[in-house]
Amino acid sequence: MHPLHHPLFIQYIIHFNFHEDYFECHEVGEEYWKSVAPKDKMHPLAGWIQMAVGMYHWRRSNYPGALRSFIRAKDKLSDAGIWTEGFDGTVLAEQLADAIDGVTTRREFSAYKLPIISDELTAEVSRYMIENPSETLEPYYLMHKHRLRDRTSIINLREQKKRRKL
């Protein structure tokens, strides 16, 4: 299986292109990255994650955070070989450059679609969406998801770590 046909990356594409749920892109992207290249912050999967994080920050008007994320994403995705196969590399680079310009000039958020050119990848995305239907989230929730989600497990994990240190 091509690494970009992995179910977690297919989910990344769906969250990015169809739901504009960039927070969820980060979540599934990070899960995949940890299974492929844990701690390798220069891996192209980290670039895909940073692209989604940039979109999330841009939508929330966090221009400095978006700029840092887009610059890091551009560096990692510009020559990523197999990790960008099936995408139009020229369009992807143009989108990242436009996003960098957009946040630098404080332009209003503008969503992009990942430029898929592979028929096989497009078919995988369609198949996954049919087999795993999902609902569209309201814009306010998408914009503030990191604050509105249930954080009980995260808080409990932090408490456990604190107790171990004592």
GROMACS elastic network, one bead per residue, 0.5 to 0.9 nm:
[ bonds ]
;  ai    aj funct       b0    kb
    1     4     6  0.82697   500
    1     5     6  0.65197   500
    1     6     6  0.72615   500
    2     5     6  0.53294   500
    2     6     6  0.71187   500
    2    82     6  0.82911   500
    3     6     6  0.55124   500
    3     9     6  0.80228   500
    3    82     6  0.78306   500
    3    83     6  0.72297   500
    4     7     6  0.83265   500
    4     8     6  0.86173   500
    4     9     6  0.57375   500
    4    10     6  0.71254   500
    4    82     6  0.82282   500
    4    83     6  0.66510   500
    4    84     6  0.79454   500
    4    85     6  0.79301   500
    4    86     6  0.83858   500
    4   121     6  0.79753   500
    5     8     6  0.82177   500
    5     9     6  0.64448   500
    5    10     6  0.60892   500
    5   120     6  0.88801   500
    5   121     6  0.66148   500
    5   124     6  0.70674   500
    5   125     6  0.85695   500
    6     9     6  0.53671   500
    6    10     6  0.62151   500
    6    11     6  0.86875   500
    6    32     6  0.84850   500
    7    11     6  0.61349   500
    7    12     6  0.85898   500
    7   124     6  0.89591   500
    7   128     6  0.80853   500
    8    11     6  0.50289   500
    8    12     6  0.62533   500
    8    13     6  0.88309   500
    8    28     6  0.56752   500
    8    29     6  0.67601   500
    8    31     6  0.76718   500
    8    32     6  0.60408   500
    9    13     6  0.63092   500
    9    14     6  0.86319   500
    9    25     6  0.86564   500
    9    28     6  0.72537   500
    9    29     6  0.65805   500
    9    32     6  0.72447   500
   10    13     6  0.51608   500
   10    14     6  0.63246   500
   10    15     6  0.86903   500
   10   121     6  0.82835   500
   10   124     6  0.73189   500
   10   125     6  0.58321   500
   10   128     6  0.75097   500
   11    14     6  0.50221   500
   11    15     6  0.60654   500
   11    16     6  0.84379   500
   11    24     6  0.87987   500
   11    25     6  0.75239   500
   11    28     6  0.70057   500
   11    29     6  0.85688   500
   11   125     6  0.78977   500
   11   128     6  0.80695   500
   11   129     6  0.87222   500
   12    15     6  0.52241   500
   12    16     6  0.60722   500
   12    17     6  0.85319   500
   12    22     6  0.84995   500
   12    24     6  0.74610   500
   12    26     6  0.78357   500
   12    27     6  0.86141   500
   12    28     6  0.61915   500
   12    29     6  0.62807   500
   12    48     6  0.89010   500
   12    49     6  0.89265   500
   13    16     6  0.50485   500
   13    17     6  0.58157   500
   13    18     6  0.78446   500
   13    25     6  0.76428   500
   13   113     6  0.88731   500
   13   114     6  0.73268   500
   13   125     6  0.75052   500
   14    17     6  0.53673   500
   14    18     6  0.53009   500
   14    19     6  0.67297   500
   14    20     6  0.83453   500
   14    21     6  0.87375   500
   14    25     6  0.85178   500
   14   125     6  0.69067   500
   14   126     6  0.89779   500
   14   128     6  0.88387   500
   14   129     6  0.76667   500
   15    18     6  0.58214   500
   15    20     6  0.57216   500
   15    21     6  0.50643   500
   15    22     6  0.66420   500
   15    23     6  0.86534   500
   15    24     6  0.65275   500
   15    25     6  0.58136   500
   16    19     6  0.60722   500
   16    21     6  0.59078   500
   16    22     6  0.59506   500
   16    24     6  0.84581   500
   16    25     6  0.64017   500
   16    52     6  0.73793   500
   16   112     6  0.83242   500
   16   113     6  0.70185   500
   16   114     6  0.73700   500
   17    20     6  0.59796   500
   17    21     6  0.85417   500
   17   111     6  0.87544   500
   17   112     6  0.74296   500
   17   114     6  0.62924   500
   18    21     6  0.82313   500
   18   113     6  0.81716   500
   18   136     6  0.87726   500
   19    22     6  0.83141   500
   19   135     6  0.87289   500
   19   136     6  0.62860   500
   19   137     6  0.75391   500
   19   142     6  0.89547   500
   20    23     6  0.87395   500
   20    24     6  0.89764   500
   20    25     6  0.87393   500
   20    55     6  0.87707   500
   20    56     6  0.88399   500
   20   111     6  0.74106   500
   20   112     6  0.87276   500
   20   113     6  0.88078   500
   20   142     6  0.78299   500
   21    24     6  0.55019   500
   21    25     6  0.64809   500
   21    26     6  0.89844   500
   21    52     6  0.85636   500
   21    56     6  0.80174   500
   21   137     6  0.82324   500
   21   142     6  0.59846   500
   21   143     6  0.84300   500
   21   145     6  0.88415   500
   22    26     6  0.63263   500
   22    27     6  0.87349   500
   22    49     6  0.88519   500
   22    51     6  0.87545   500
   22    53     6  0.64211   500
   22    54     6  0.85318   500
   22    55     6  0.64781   500
   22    56     6  0.54109   500
   22   142     6  0.79275   500
   22   143     6  0.89594   500
   23    26     6  0.51486   500
   23    27     6  0.64853   500
   23    52     6  0.71647   500
   23    53     6  0.68930   500
   23    55     6  0.89645   500
   23    56     6  0.64666   500
   23   142     6  0.76303   500
   23   143     6  0.86928   500
   23   145     6  0.69086   500
   23   146     6  0.71801   500
   24    28     6  0.62350   500
   24    29     6  0.81591   500
   24    52     6  0.87637   500
   24   145     6  0.88704   500
   25    28     6  0.54800   500
   25    29     6  0.56875   500
   25    30     6  0.82266   500
   25    48     6  0.86475   500
   25    49     6  0.68416   500
   25    52     6  0.61290   500
   25    53     6  0.81342   500
   26    29     6  0.50508   500
   26    30     6  0.58198   500
   26    31     6  0.84718   500
   26    48     6  0.84138   500
   26    49     6  0.51999   500
   26    50     6  0.77473   500
   26    51     6  0.89258   500
   26    52     6  0.62420   500
   26    53     6  0.65121   500
   27    30     6  0.53101   500
   27    31     6  0.63148   500
   27    32     6  0.88016   500
   27    49     6  0.84296   500
   28    31     6  0.50592   500
   28    32     6  0.62375   500
   28    33     6  0.85497   500
   28    49     6  0.88270   500
   29    32     6  0.51872   500
   29    33     6  0.60268   500
   29    34     6  0.85589   500
   29    45     6  0.69844   500
   29    46     6  0.78524   500
   29    48     6  0.73376   500
   29    49     6  0.56866   500
   30    34     6  0.59960   500
   30    35     6  0.85814   500
   30    45     6  0.80077   500
   30    46     6  0.76135   500
   30    49     6  0.68272   500
   31    34     6  0.52970   500
   31    35     6  0.65199   500
   31    36     6  0.89268   500
   32    35     6  0.52011   500
   32    36     6  0.63046   500
   32    37     6  0.84701   500
   32    45     6  0.79986   500
   33    36     6  0.50991   500
   33    37     6  0.54938   500
   33    38     6  0.61935   500
   33    39     6  0.85703   500
   33    40     6  0.85682   500
   33    43     6  0.81891   500
   33    44     6  0.89726   500
   33    45     6  0.58052   500
   33    46     6  0.68928   500
   33    49     6  0.87688   500
   34    37     6  0.56503   500
   34    39     6  0.72579   500
   34    40     6  0.88020   500
   35    38     6  0.63676   500
   36    45     6  0.87673   500
   37    40     6  0.55036   500
   37    41     6  0.83907   500
   37    43     6  0.69177   500
   37    45     6  0.83407   500
   38    41     6  0.81031   500
   39    42     6  0.87635   500
   39    43     6  0.88961   500
   40    43     6  0.55768   500
   40    46     6  0.80069   500
   41    44     6  0.84330   500
   41    45     6  0.86847   500
   41    46     6  0.60245   500
   41    47     6  0.85433   500
   42    45     6  0.83495   500
   42    46     6  0.65899   500
   42    47     6  0.76653   500
   42    75     6  0.88606   500
   42    76     6  0.64432   500
   43    46     6  0.54360   500
   43    47     6  0.69725   500
   43    76     6  0.68530   500
   43    77     6  0.89411   500
   43    80     6  0.84429   500
   44    48     6  0.65044   500
   44    49     6  0.87047   500
   44    73     6  0.80740   500
   44    75     6  0.89725   500
   44    76     6  0.51836   500
   44    77     6  0.57520   500
   44    79     6  0.87631   500
   44    80     6  0.59167   500
   44    81     6  0.89184   500
   44    83     6  0.62722   500
   44    84     6  0.83120   500
   45    48     6  0.50450   500
   45    49     6  0.62733   500
   45    50     6  0.85572   500
   45    76     6  0.82601   500
   45    77     6  0.84683   500
   45    83     6  0.73411   500
   46    49     6  0.50058   500
   46    50     6  0.60685   500
   46    51     6  0.85866   500
   46    72     6  0.87504   500
   46    73     6  0.73976   500
   46    76     6  0.74825   500
   47    51     6  0.61233   500
   47    52     6  0.87389   500
   47    69     6  0.84485   500
   47    70     6  0.84888   500
   47    72     6  0.65766   500
   47    74     6  0.70348   500
   47    75     6  0.75930   500
   47    76     6  0.50401   500
   47    77     6  0.58112   500
   48    51     6  0.51017   500
   48    52     6  0.65280   500
   48    53     6  0.87271   500
   48    73     6  0.64128   500
   48    76     6  0.82538   500
   48    77     6  0.73604   500
   49    52     6  0.52758   500
   49    53     6  0.62082   500
   49    54     6  0.86194   500
   49    69     6  0.88035   500
   49    73     6  0.77088   500
   50    54     6  0.59652   500
   50    55     6  0.85542   500
   50    66     6  0.88427   500
   50    68     6  0.87105   500
   50    69     6  0.50200   500
   50    70     6  0.64967   500
   50    71     6  0.87063   500
   50    72     6  0.67541   500
   50    73     6  0.52144   500
   50    74     6  0.88962   500
   51    54     6  0.50782   500
   51    55     6  0.63908   500
   51    56     6  0.87590   500
   51    66     6  0.86386   500
   51    69     6  0.63044   500
   51    70     6  0.55925   500
   51    71     6  0.87378   500
   51    72     6  0.81544   500
   51    73     6  0.53263   500
   51    74     6  0.79488   500
   51    96     6  0.79211   500
   52    55     6  0.50483   500
   52    56     6  0.62189   500
   52    57     6  0.86736   500
   52    69     6  0.83673   500
   52    70     6  0.86511   500
   52    73     6  0.89546   500
   53    57     6  0.61709   500
   53    58     6  0.84845   500
   53    65     6  0.84572   500
   53    66     6  0.70680   500
   53    69     6  0.63790   500
   53    70     6  0.81761   500
   54    57     6  0.51635   500
   54    58     6  0.59702   500
   54    59     6  0.85624   500
   54    62     6  0.89272   500
   54    63     6  0.87001   500
   54    65     6  0.68879   500
   54    67     6  0.67974   500
   54    68     6  0.76058   500
   54    70     6  0.54318   500
   54    71     6  0.89790   500
   54    73     6  0.84710   500
   54    99     6  0.84789   500
   55    58     6  0.50481   500
   55    59     6  0.61381   500
   55    60     6  0.86498   500
   55    66     6  0.66894   500
   55    69     6  0.86036   500
   55    70     6  0.82369   500
   55    99     6  0.83150   500
   55   109     6  0.80927   500
   55   110     6  0.86126   500
   55   111     6  0.75255   500
   55   112     6  0.87737   500
   56    59     6  0.53859   500
   56    60     6  0.65127   500
   56    61     6  0.88592   500
   56    62     6  0.86046   500
   56    66     6  0.75666   500
   56   142     6  0.86445   500
   56   143     6  0.71935   500
   57    60     6  0.50912   500
   57    61     6  0.61961   500
   57    63     6  0.67619   500
   57    64     6  0.84462   500
   57    65     6  0.60589   500
   57    67     6  0.87020   500
   57    69     6  0.86145   500
   57   143     6  0.88233   500
   58    62     6  0.55811   500
   58    63     6  0.57791   500
   58    64     6  0.87767   500
   58    65     6  0.78326   500
   58    66     6  0.52853   500
   58    67     6  0.82357   500
   58    99     6  0.85823   500
   58   102     6  0.87328   500
   58   103     6  0.67181   500
   58   106     6  0.89719   500
   58   108     6  0.81453   500
   58   109     6  0.58588   500
   58   110     6  0.84756   500
   59    62     6  0.75796   500
   59    63     6  0.89408   500
   59    66     6  0.88734   500
   59   108     6  0.78819   500
   59   109     6  0.51478   500
   59   110     6  0.77868   500
   59   111     6  0.84863   500
   59   143     6  0.67798   500
   60    63     6  0.82605   500
   60   109     6  0.82575   500
   60   143     6  0.63016   500
   60   144     6  0.78649   500
   61    64     6  0.87722   500
   61    65     6  0.89850   500
   61    66     6  0.82606   500
   61   103     6  0.82714   500
   61   106     6  0.79765   500
   61   108     6  0.79352   500
   61   109     6  0.76087   500
   62    65     6  0.55502   500
   62    66     6  0.61498   500
   62    67     6  0.86491   500
   62   103     6  0.85150   500
   63    66     6  0.50257   500
   63    67     6  0.59704   500
   63    68     6  0.86422   500
   63   102     6  0.89125   500
   63   103     6  0.52354   500
   63   104     6  0.70995   500
   63   106     6  0.68308   500
   64    67     6  0.51259   500
   64    68     6  0.63099   500
   64    69     6  0.86648   500
   64   103     6  0.76883   500
   64   104     6  0.81813   500
   65    68     6  0.53376   500
   65    69     6  0.62586   500
   65    70     6  0.86884   500
   66    69     6  0.51325   500
   66    70     6  0.60606   500
   66    71     6  0.85637   500
   66    99     6  0.85993   500
   66   100     6  0.80173   500
   66   103     6  0.67935   500
   67    70     6  0.52162   500
   67    71     6  0.61230   500
   67    72     6  0.85746   500
   67    99     6  0.80819   500
   67   100     6  0.58543   500
   67   101     6  0.87424   500
   67   102     6  0.89997   500
   67   103     6  0.61283   500
   67   104     6  0.69927   500
   68    71     6  0.53557   500
   68    72     6  0.62566   500
   68    73     6  0.86016   500
   68   100     6  0.88822   500
   69    72     6  0.52416   500
   69    73     6  0.60613   500
   69    74     6  0.86041   500
   70    74     6  0.60202   500
   70    75     6  0.85982   500
   70    96     6  0.63957   500
   70    97     6  0.82803   500
   70    99     6  0.71254   500
   70   100     6  0.61980   500
   71    74     6  0.51732   500
   71    75     6  0.63378   500
   71    76     6  0.88334   500
   71    96     6  0.79727   500
   71    97     6  0.85846   500
   71   100     6  0.70633   500
   72    75     6  0.52264   500
   72    76     6  0.64117   500
   72    77     6  0.86968   500
   73    76     6  0.52390   500
   73    77     6  0.59709   500
   73    78     6  0.83083   500
   73    96     6  0.79274   500
   74    77     6  0.52543   500
   74    78     6  0.57143   500
   74    92     6  0.89098   500
   74    93     6  0.69836   500
   74    96     6  0.62735   500
   74    97     6  0.78970   500
   75    78     6  0.57209   500
   75    79     6  0.79465   500
   76    79     6  0.69167   500
   76    80     6  0.65642   500
   77    80     6  0.50602   500
   77    81     6  0.85138   500
   77    83     6  0.78709   500
   77    84     6  0.71049   500
   77    89     6  0.86283   500
   77    92     6  0.85731   500
   77    93     6  0.80969   500
   78    81     6  0.87340   500
   78    84     6  0.87242   500
   78    89     6  0.76327   500
   78    92     6  0.86069   500
   78    93     6  0.67918   500
   79    83     6  0.89439   500
   79    84     6  0.83113   500
   79    89     6  0.89171   500
   80    83     6  0.53465   500
   80    84     6  0.58825   500
   80    85     6  0.84511   500
   81    84     6  0.58880   500
   81    85     6  0.65649   500
   82    85     6  0.50735   500
   82    86     6  0.86505   500
   83    86     6  0.87530   500
   84    87     6  0.57147   500
   84    88     6  0.81101   500
   84    89     6  0.70599   500
   85    88     6  0.80114   500
   85    89     6  0.81675   500
   85   117     6  0.88040   500
   85   118     6  0.80556   500
   86    89     6  0.86884   500
   86   115     6  0.85467   500
   86   116     6  0.58643   500
   86   117     6  0.53462   500
   86   119     6  0.81642   500
   86   120     6  0.83661   500
   86   121     6  0.68279   500
   87    90     6  0.87707   500
   87    91     6  0.83221   500
   87    92     6  0.74375   500
   87   114     6  0.74694   500
   87   115     6  0.54124   500
   87   117     6  0.52007   500
   87   118     6  0.67591   500
   88    91     6  0.54378   500
   88    92     6  0.61415   500
   88    93     6  0.86780   500
   88   114     6  0.86117   500
   88   115     6  0.55299   500
   88   116     6  0.63096   500
   88   117     6  0.59958   500
   88   118     6  0.88638   500
   89    93     6  0.60743   500
   89    94     6  0.85083   500
   89   115     6  0.80750   500
   90    93     6  0.52034   500
   90    94     6  0.61807   500
   90    95     6  0.86364   500
   91    95     6  0.60374   500
   91    96     6  0.85973   500
   91   114     6  0.86888   500
   91   115     6  0.65567   500
   92    95     6  0.50797   500
   92    96     6  0.62967   500
   92    97     6  0.86129   500
   92   114     6  0.70531   500
   92   115     6  0.64384   500
   93    96     6  0.51840   500
   93    97     6  0.61135   500
   93    98     6  0.85186   500
   94    97     6  0.50177   500
   94    98     6  0.59768   500
   94    99     6  0.84467   500
   95    98     6  0.50415   500
   95    99     6  0.60252   500
   95   100     6  0.85469   500
   95   112     6  0.72532   500
   95   114     6  0.87691   500
   96   100     6  0.61158   500
   96   101     6  0.85428   500
   97   100     6  0.50814   500
   97   101     6  0.62023   500
   97   102     6  0.84963   500
   98   102     6  0.59115   500
   98   103     6  0.86533   500
   99   103     6  0.61893   500
   99   104     6  0.83672   500
   99   109     6  0.87391   500
   99   110     6  0.82528   500
  100   103     6  0.54508   500
  100   104     6  0.60193   500
  100   105     6  0.85892   500
  101   104     6  0.50329   500
  101   105     6  0.60651   500
  101   106     6  0.83110   500
  101   107     6  0.81713   500
  102   105     6  0.53663   500
  102   106     6  0.58864   500
  102   108     6  0.73864   500
  102   109     6  0.76790   500
  102   110     6  0.84612   500
  103   107     6  0.59420   500
  103   108     6  0.80937   500
  103   109     6  0.81459   500
  104   107     6  0.76989   500
  106   109     6  0.86270   500
  107   110     6  0.83828   500
  112   115     6  0.86556   500
  113   116     6  0.84886   500
  116   119     6  0.81186   500
  116   121     6  0.74236   500
  116   122     6  0.69565   500
  117   120     6  0.88675   500
  117   121     6  0.79893   500
  117   122     6  0.77750   500
  118   121     6  0.52056   500
  118   122     6  0.62008   500
  118   123     6  0.85858   500
  119   122     6  0.50148   500
  119   123     6  0.60843   500
  119   124     6  0.86154   500
  120   123     6  0.50762   500
  120   124     6  0.62347   500
  120   125     6  0.87233   500
  121   125     6  0.62454   500
  121   126     6  0.86439   500
  122   125     6  0.51675   500
  122   126     6  0.62460   500
  122   127     6  0.86278   500
  123   126     6  0.50603   500
  123   127     6  0.60333   500
  123   128     6  0.85079   500
  124   127     6  0.51253   500
  124   128     6  0.60948   500
  124   129     6  0.85776   500
  125   128     6  0.51897   500
  125   129     6  0.61870   500
  125   130     6  0.87205   500
  126   129     6  0.51414   500
  126   130     6  0.62637   500
  126   131     6  0.86791   500
  127   130     6  0.52103   500
  127   131     6  0.62070   500
  127   132     6  0.84787   500
  128   131     6  0.51374   500
  128   132     6  0.58204   500
  128   133     6  0.81684   500
  129   132     6  0.50753   500
  129   133     6  0.54716   500
  129   134     6  0.77097   500
  130   133     6  0.58196   500
  137   140     6  0.84528   500
  137   141     6  0.67073   500
  137   142     6  0.65348   500
  138   141     6  0.55453   500
  138   142     6  0.64189   500
  138   143     6  0.88337   500
  139   142     6  0.50467   500
  139   143     6  0.60993   500
  139   144     6  0.86995   500
  140   143     6  0.51561   500
  140   144     6  0.63045   500
  140   145     6  0.81489   500
  141   144     6  0.52753   500
  141   145     6  0.52587   500
  141   146     6  0.89223   500
  141   148     6  0.70000   500
  141   149     6  0.87358   500
  142   145     6  0.51954   500
  142   146     6  0.86345   500
  143   146     6  0.83494   500
  144   147     6  0.56536   500
  144   148     6  0.62403   500
  144   149     6  0.86833   500
  145   148     6  0.50116   500
  145   149     6  0.57574   500
  146   149     6  0.60092   500
  146   151     6  0.88600   500
  147   150     6  0.84392   500
  147   151     6  0.84572   500
  148   151     6  0.84083   500
  150   153     6  0.78540   500
  150   154     6  0.87019   500
  151   154     6  0.52465   500
  151   155     6  0.61568   500
  151   156     6  0.85850   500
  152   155     6  0.52017   500
  152   156     6  0.60807   500
  152   157     6  0.85804   500
  153   156     6  0.50793   500
  153   157     6  0.61024   500
  153   158     6  0.86494   500
  154   157     6  0.51609   500
  154   158     6  0.62900   500
  154   159     6  0.86942   500
  155   158     6  0.51638   500
  155   159     6  0.62363   500
  155   160     6  0.87169   500
  156   159     6  0.50698   500
  156   160     6  0.62340   500
  156   161     6  0.87294   500
  157   160     6  0.51080   500
  157   161     6  0.63206   500
  157   162     6  0.87297   500
  158   161     6  0.51199   500
  158   162     6  0.62576   500
  158   163     6  0.87185   500
  159   162     6  0.50856   500
  159   163     6  0.62482   500
  159   164     6  0.87135   500
  160   163     6  0.51451   500
  160   164     6  0.62876   500
  160   165     6  0.88195   500
  161   164     6  0.51530   500
  161   165     6  0.64342   500
  161   166     6  0.89971   500
  162   165     6  0.52291   500
  162   166     6  0.66325   500
  163   166     6  0.52679   500
